Amino acid sequence: MPPLPFSKQREWSDILYRRYKALEKRVKRDRKWGAYAMIGEYAATDEAEFFAVTVELFFQKRLSGYLQRV
């Protein structure tokens, strides 16, 4: 879990869990990725991998956008 104020930790955890479960459901059901297409199947391995993959993707996109502006 990222460093968050105690009052936000439960909210962050709930959001992560719901998003992970939505991805997991798509993977098991029919693999129609929709909004999860950028994340990929590996992120559905478990909650830790979901977190790792989405954080990595976030920073790759941010770095890519930054480098295009430089």
N, CA, C and O of each residue as an XYZ file, in Angstrom:
280
protein
N       0.833     -1.164      0.000
C       0.000      0.000      0.000
C       0.891      1.245      0.000
O       1.877      1.314      0.733
N       0.535      2.210     -0.820
C       1.321      3.450     -0.807
C       1.131      4.196      0.507
O       0.156      3.960      1.220
N       2.050      5.086      0.827
C       1.898      5.851      2.068
C       0.717      6.815      1.949
O       0.759      7.778      1.183
N      -0.302      6.545      2.698
C      -1.521      7.351      2.688
C      -1.916      7.684      4.117
O      -1.559      6.966      5.051
N      -2.657      8.780      4.284
C      -3.212      9.035      5.614
C      -4.117      7.861      6.005
O      -4.754      7.246      5.150
N      -4.162      7.568      7.269
C      -4.959      6.435      7.750
C      -6.399      6.520      7.251
O      -7.007      5.497      6.937
N      -6.936      7.711      7.178
C      -8.337      7.897      6.768
C      -8.589      7.501      5.319
O      -9.738      7.262      4.946
N      -7.547      7.425      4.490
C      -7.697      7.076      3.073
C      -7.312      5.637      2.750
O      -7.580      5.168      1.643
N      -6.704      4.940      3.672
C      -6.210      3.593      3.400
C      -7.325      2.616      3.047
O      -7.176      1.824      2.116
N      -8.416      2.658      3.759
C      -9.537      1.738      3.493
C     -10.139      2.020      2.112
O     -10.430      1.093      1.357
N     -10.320      3.283      1.792
C     -10.875      3.663      0.487
C      -9.967      3.177     -0.651
O     -10.450      2.625     -1.639
N      -8.669      3.381     -0.510
C      -7.714      2.958     -1.525
C      -7.760      1.440     -1.694
O      -7.779      0.933     -2.815
N      -7.776      0.731     -0.588
C      -7.824     -0.723     -0.617
C      -9.106     -1.233     -1.282
O      -9.065     -2.185     -2.061
N     -10.225     -0.608     -0.981
C     -11.506     -1.008     -1.579
C     -11.514     -0.789     -3.088
O     -11.985     -1.645     -3.838
N     -10.999      0.344     -3.533
C     -10.952      0.633     -4.968
C     -10.052     -0.363     -5.683
O     -10.431     -0.900     -6.724
N      -8.876     -0.617     -5.143
C      -7.957     -1.592     -5.740
C      -8.624     -2.958     -5.846
O      -8.548     -3.610     -6.887
N      -9.264     -3.383     -4.793
C      -9.908     -4.698     -4.776
C     -11.028     -4.775     -5.823
O     -11.123     -5.764     -6.550
N     -11.863     -3.755     -5.905
C     -12.962     -3.764     -6.888
C     -12.437     -3.796     -8.315
O     -12.960     -4.534     -9.150
N     -11.412     -3.009     -8.604
C     -10.844     -2.989     -9.961
C     -10.201     -4.326    -10.304
O     -10.344     -4.823    -11.421
N      -9.495     -4.904     -9.341
C      -8.885     -6.209     -9.567
C      -9.954     -7.264     -9.840
O      -9.813     -8.062    -10.767
N     -11.008     -7.274     -9.050
C     -12.074     -8.261     -9.236
C     -12.771     -8.079    -10.589
O     -13.160     -9.062    -11.221
N     -12.930     -6.839    -11.031
C     -13.534     -6.596    -12.347
C     -12.652     -7.167    -13.455
O     -13.163     -7.770    -14.400
N     -11.349     -6.987    -13.352
C     -10.424     -7.550    -14.336
C     -10.454     -9.070    -14.289
O     -10.528     -9.729    -15.326
N     -10.396     -9.617    -13.094
C     -10.409    -11.070    -12.922
C     -11.676    -11.675    -13.543
O     -11.615    -12.719    -14.192
N     -12.799    -11.025    -13.345
C     -14.068    -11.498    -13.904
C     -14.023    -11.503    -15.434
O     -14.494    -12.452    -16.061
N     -13.466    -10.460    -16.035
C     -13.349    -10.408    -17.493
C     -12.452    -11.520    -18.022
O     -12.763    -12.152    -19.031
N     -11.350    -11.751    -17.342
C     -10.412    -12.791    -17.780
C     -11.074    -14.151    -17.758
O     -10.929    -14.930    -18.700
N     -11.793    -14.440    -16.701
C     -12.437    -15.745    -16.565
C     -13.630    -15.912    -17.496
O     -13.911    -17.015    -17.965
N     -14.332    -14.808    -17.761
C     -15.570    -14.878    -18.529
C     -15.307    -15.008    -20.029
O     -15.629    -16.037    -20.624
N     -14.736    -13.996    -20.635
C     -14.666    -14.025    -22.086
C     -13.479    -13.287    -22.683
O     -13.335    -13.228    -23.904
N     -12.648    -12.738    -21.852
C     -11.453    -12.033    -22.308
C     -11.739    -10.832    -23.199
O     -10.889    -10.435    -23.996
N     -12.915    -10.255    -23.070
C     -13.193     -8.992    -23.747
C     -12.713     -7.897    -22.811
O     -13.414     -7.518    -21.872
N     -11.545     -7.406    -23.065
C     -10.840     -6.555    -22.127
C     -11.469     -5.187    -21.922
O     -11.430     -4.663    -20.809
N     -12.035     -4.606    -22.936
C     -12.613     -3.280    -22.774
C     -11.589     -2.298    -22.234
O     -10.500     -2.162    -22.792
N     -11.928     -1.618    -21.159
C     -11.052     -0.604    -20.565
C      -9.775     -1.211    -19.984
O      -8.833     -0.484    -19.668
N      -9.737     -2.521    -19.842
C      -8.560     -3.176    -19.259
C      -7.566     -3.656    -20.306
O      -6.594     -4.327    -19.959
N      -7.782     -3.332    -21.578
C      -6.924     -3.827    -22.662
C      -5.458     -3.464    -22.463
O      -4.575     -4.252    -22.801
N      -5.191     -2.290    -21.923
C      -3.799     -1.858    -21.730
C      -3.111     -2.614    -20.599
O      -1.883     -2.684    -20.556
N      -3.878     -3.168    -19.703
C      -3.301     -3.812    -18.529
C      -2.836     -5.238    -18.842
O      -1.709     -5.605    -18.510
N      -3.684     -6.031    -19.468
C      -3.307     -7.381    -19.864
C      -3.642     -8.438    -18.827
O      -3.967     -8.140    -17.678
N      -3.550     -9.664    -19.267
C      -3.956    -10.817    -18.454
C      -3.071    -11.040    -17.231
O      -3.560    -11.478    -16.189
N      -1.779    -10.747    -17.342
C      -0.868    -11.001    -16.224
C      -1.307    -10.269    -14.963
O      -1.098    -10.752    -13.850
N      -1.915     -9.106    -15.142
C      -2.373     -8.332    -13.984
C      -3.478     -9.057    -13.224
O      -3.729     -8.751    -12.058
N      -4.132    -10.001    -13.860
C      -5.194    -10.756    -13.196
C      -4.661    -11.922    -12.366
O      -5.444    -12.676    -11.789
N      -3.354    -12.076    -12.299
C      -2.750    -13.151    -11.516
C      -3.164    -13.068    -10.051
O      -3.616    -14.057     -9.474
N      -3.012    -11.901     -9.456
C      -3.439    -11.649     -8.079
C      -3.408    -10.144     -7.835
O      -2.993     -9.377     -8.704
N      -3.843     -9.730     -6.668
C      -3.941     -8.299     -6.383
C      -2.586     -7.603     -6.406
O      -2.491     -6.457     -6.844
N      -1.548     -8.271     -5.945
C      -0.218     -7.658     -5.945
C       0.266     -7.404     -7.367
O       0.833     -6.348     -7.646
N       0.051     -8.352     -8.265
C       0.454     -8.165     -9.661
C      -0.390     -7.085    -10.327
O       0.123     -6.302    -11.127
N      -1.672     -7.039    -10.006
C      -2.535     -5.992    -10.540
C      -1.980     -4.625    -10.158
O      -1.866     -3.734    -11.000
N      -1.640     -4.469     -8.903
C      -1.079     -3.213     -8.432
C       0.231     -2.901     -9.143
O       0.430     -1.784     -9.619
N       1.122     -3.882     -9.217
C       2.428     -3.670     -9.844
C       2.289     -3.286    -11.321
O       2.946     -2.353    -11.785
N       1.448     -3.993    -12.045
C       1.274     -3.728    -13.475
C       0.663     -2.351    -13.700
O       1.114     -1.616    -14.579
N      -0.343     -1.993    -12.931
C      -0.987     -0.693    -13.147
C      -0.083      0.472    -12.753
O      -0.100      1.514    -13.408
N       0.694      0.308    -11.705
C       1.636      1.366    -11.312
C       2.711      1.524    -12.379
O       3.047      2.645    -12.760
N       3.249      0.418    -12.860
C       4.263      0.474    -13.911
C       3.705      1.152    -15.164
O       4.373      1.994    -15.763
N       2.510      0.794    -15.550
C       1.873      1.395    -16.720
C       1.670      2.898    -16.510
O       1.916      3.695    -17.416
N       1.229      3.272    -15.332
C       1.033      4.690    -15.013
C       2.326      5.470    -15.217
O       2.324      6.510    -15.875
N       3.430      4.976    -14.659
C       4.678      5.709    -14.757
C       5.267      5.658    -16.162
O       5.917      6.613    -16.586
N       5.060      4.580    -16.882
C       5.515      4.530    -18.277
C       4.793      5.584    -19.110
O       5.419      6.284    -19.906
N       3.496      5.697    -18.929
C       2.714      6.687    -19.673
C       3.134      8.107    -19.291
O       3.271      8.968    -20.161
N       3.336      8.352    -18.007
C       3.743      9.685    -17.555
C       5.118     10.043    -18.113
O       5.325     11.163    -18.582
N       6.062      9.096    -18.066
C       7.408      9.336    -18.569
C       7.377      9.549    -20.079
O       8.057     10.430    -20.606
N       6.591      8.744    -20.761
C       6.464      8.878    -22.206
C       5.935     10.263    -22.580
O       6.474     10.910    -23.478
N       4.902     10.712    -21.907
C       4.336     12.034    -22.153
C       5.338     13.135    -21.860
O       5.417     14.124    -22.589
N       6.103     12.961    -20.793
C       7.102     13.958    -20.425
C       8.201     14.025    -21.486
O       8.593     15.116    -21.900
N       8.696     12.882    -21.923
C       9.771     12.853    -22.911
C       9.328     13.434    -24.251
O      10.145     14.005    -24.973
N       8.067     13.300    -24.588
C       7.571     13.878    -25.833
C       7.550     15.402    -25.764
O       7.685     16.067    -26.790
N       7.384     15.955    -24.576
C       7.340     17.410    -24.418
C       8.739     18.023    -24.368
O       8.903     19.212    -24.638
N       9.747     17.221    -24.025
C      11.114     17.756    -23.870
C      11.774     17.929    -25.206
O      12.922     18.367    -25.275
